Amino acid sequence: MRAGTRERLTGACDTLIAVAAVLVIVAVHWPWARATLTPPEPDVMQSPGQATGLCAHPSLWAVTAIAVLHLALLLARYYPGGRLRVPGDGVLLALGSCLACLVIAGDILAMPAPWAGIYAISDNAPFPWWGKPELLDGTTLAMTISYGAPVVAAAALTSLISAVASPGPPAIVLYRHSGGLQETAAD
């Protein structure tokens, strides 16, 4: 692979990882699940309506931390002079993306915390929890996935594919000047 092609591919993959990280940080605050109880009964369901990702699944705080670390690694990678580079940062990006994908997949399959208590009494929670309405003592409970969950899942998968496909960090070029050698990242 020629140096120019490698640099362009690395830049494109790093850009995708950065955009995916920002999207993950933002989209965990979007609605992940929606529930309605017909007719409404306050004794059965305390919190009808929507649940954001962080409200429904506290483990998404770890995914948010991984996304922040991805941004920090990418900023260190492109810091002028290349002095803040972390050895093995490509491996760290790939492992972090893989861990984020696993946590997000588990959270999408797990029933949202605000409504898990409904099934604690009857022990008949359906799998998957979204889909057809469930009949509970004369009421109908309908739970669905909202737009936040698929957006975060797509962003995490994009980050994983980009981290694995990336050929590595940009090369460091040594420049000679009157004071000696100076290393900088090649653009």
VOGU-3710 file (C-alpha; in Angstrom, 3 decimals, decimal comma):
1> mragtrerlt> 0,000/0,000/0,000  1,426/3,361/-0,993  2,059/5,951/1,704  -0,530/8,401/0,337  -3,235/5,742/0,202  -2,362/4,552/3,705  -2,584/8,096/5,056  -5,958/8,718/3,402  -7,367/5,416/4,675  -6,079/6,104/8,178
11> gacdtliava> -7,583/9,602/8,125  -10,947/8,310/6,892  -11,061/5,554/9,526  -10,038/7,948/12,294  -12,705/10,416/11,192  -15,352/7,681/11,272  -14,229/6,596/14,744  -14,371/10,194/15,997  -17,847/10,810/14,533  -19,076/7,497/15,947
21> avlvivavhw> -17,683/8,383/19,389  -19,444/11,755/19,397  -22,666/10,089/18,236  -22,434/7,503/21,026  -21,888/10,210/23,635  -24,938/12,120/22,402  -27,293/9,242/21,522  -27,218/7,570/24,946  -29,259/10,578/26,088  -31,923/9,942/23,437
31> pwaratltpp> -34,995/7,742/24,016  -34,128/4,041/23,856  -37,420/2,479/24,847  -41,094/3,368/24,897  -43,838/1,753/26,966  -47,581/2,269/27,141  -50,129/0,630/29,413  -53,738/0,534/28,222  -55,770/1,411/30,265  -53,252/3,289/32,413
41> epdvmqspgq> -52,913/1,952/35,967  -50,434/3,744/38,234  -50,106/0,722/40,565  -48,739/-1,490/37,791  -46,353/0,860/35,995  -44,758/3,809/37,746  -43,006/5,337/34,748  -44,886/5,063/31,441  -43,624/6,785/28,340  -40,012/6,915/27,225
51> atglcahpsl> -36,740/5,948/28,849  -33,413/7,347/27,717  -30,478/5,006/27,279  -28,767/6,044/30,515  -32,021/5,801/32,476  -32,855/2,372/31,053  -29,332/0,928/31,246  -26,762/2,436/33,652  -24,023/0,332/32,018  -24,086/2,828/29,137
61> wavtaiavlh> -21,951/5,113/31,307  -19,086/2,701/30,548  -19,799/3,020/26,821  -19,747/6,808/27,173  -16,378/6,600/28,942  -15,021/4,390/26,142  -16,168/6,949/23,556  -14,437/9,751/25,471  -11,245/7,672/25,615  -11,483/7,091/21,857
71> lalllaryyp> -11,632/10,835/21,295  -8,663/11,357/23,631  -6,596/8,724/21,794  -7,416/10,276/18,419  -6,563/13,774/19,662  -3,249/12,464/21,007  -2,607/10,732/17,677  -2,963/13,984/15,731  -1,401/16,331/18,275  1,170/18,527/16,489
81> ggrlrvpgdg> 4,590/16,981/16,784  3,215/13,533/17,585  4,561/13,695/21,148  1,383/12,502/22,843  1,046/9,242/20,944  0,079/6,200/22,960  1,883/2,994/21,935  -0,641/0,502/20,568  -3,406/3,072/20,234  -4,882/1,220/17,248
91> vllalgscla> -5,287/-1,914/19,354  -6,845/0,136/22,153  -9,319/1,659/19,682  -10,298/-1,781/18,365  -10,630/-3,355/21,834  -12,641/-0,395/23,136  -14,960/-0,545/20,133  -15,441/-4,291/20,605  -16,260/-3,838/24,306  -18,692/-1,022/23,498
101> clviagdila> -20,447/-3,221/20,903  -20,830/-6,041/23,439  -22,246/-3,759/26,152  -24,648/-2,074/23,724  -25,867/-5,412/22,340  -26,458/-6,673/25,879  -28,329/-3,513/26,801  -30,568/-3,707/23,741  -31,492/-7,282/24,650  -31,969/-6,525/28,359
111> mpapwagiya> -35,299/-5,151/29,485  -35,131/-1,450/30,427  -34,759/-0,924/34,173  -37,824/1,334/34,625  -40,140/-1,469/33,491  -38,334/-4,587/34,665  -40,330/-4,561/37,908  -43,537/-5,294/36,030  -42,340/-8,793/35,205  -40,637/-9,410/38,562
121> isdnapfpww> -43,958/-10,586/40,050  -45,075/-12,904/37,257  -41,686/-14,186/35,985  -42,963/-14,367/32,420  -40,929/-11,701/30,677  -40,991/-12,268/26,915  -37,834/-12,503/24,860  -37,228/-10,229/23,116  -38,940/-7,704/25,368  -40,048/-5,485/22,475
131> gkpelldgtt> -42,653/-6,562/19,991  -46,188/-7,786/20,471  -48,251/-6,335/23,336  -48,400/-8,323/26,574  -51,659/-8,870/28,487  -51,362/-8,235/32,244  -54,452/-8,491/34,501  -56,874/-6,809/32,103  -54,366/-4,280/30,783  -52,162/-4,300/27,717
141> lamtisygap> -48,475/-3,427/27,988  -46,716/-2,466/24,767  -42,949/-1,886/24,865  -40,914/-0,908/21,813  -37,378/0,163/21,004  -37,033/3,857/20,192  -34,567/5,548/17,839  -31,663/5,968/20,303  -30,772/2,270/20,549  -30,307/1,564/16,824
151> vvaaaaltsl> -28,331/4,794/16,363  -25,888/3,889/19,153  -25,616/0,304/17,891  -24,830/1,504/14,360  -22,264/4,018/15,660  -20,511/1,384/17,785  -20,433/-1,087/14,903  -19,060/1,608/12,567  -16,370/2,409/15,115  -15,423/-1,267/15,410
161> isavaspgpp> -15,218/-1,804/11,650  -13,196/1,397/11,195  -10,788/0,535/14,018  -10,158/-2,931/12,587  -9,833/-1,677/8,989  -7,479/1,187/9,853  -3,905/0,534/8,715  -2,505/2,334/11,763  -1,557/5,782/12,941  -0,066/8,341/10,578
171> aivlyrhsgg> 3,665/8,050/10,074  6,097/10,225/12,006  8,527/12,158/9,822  11,891/13,373/11,085  12,899/16,849/9,899  16,457/18,158/10,078  16,943/21,732/11,042  19,780/23,749/12,540  18,908/22,697/16,123  18,897/18,950/15,369
181> lqetaad> 16,171/16,443/14,516  12,523/17,189/15,114  9,748/14,624/14,715  6,300/15,545/13,507  3,305/13,599/12,306  2,985/13,450/8,541  -0,247/14,785/7,106
//
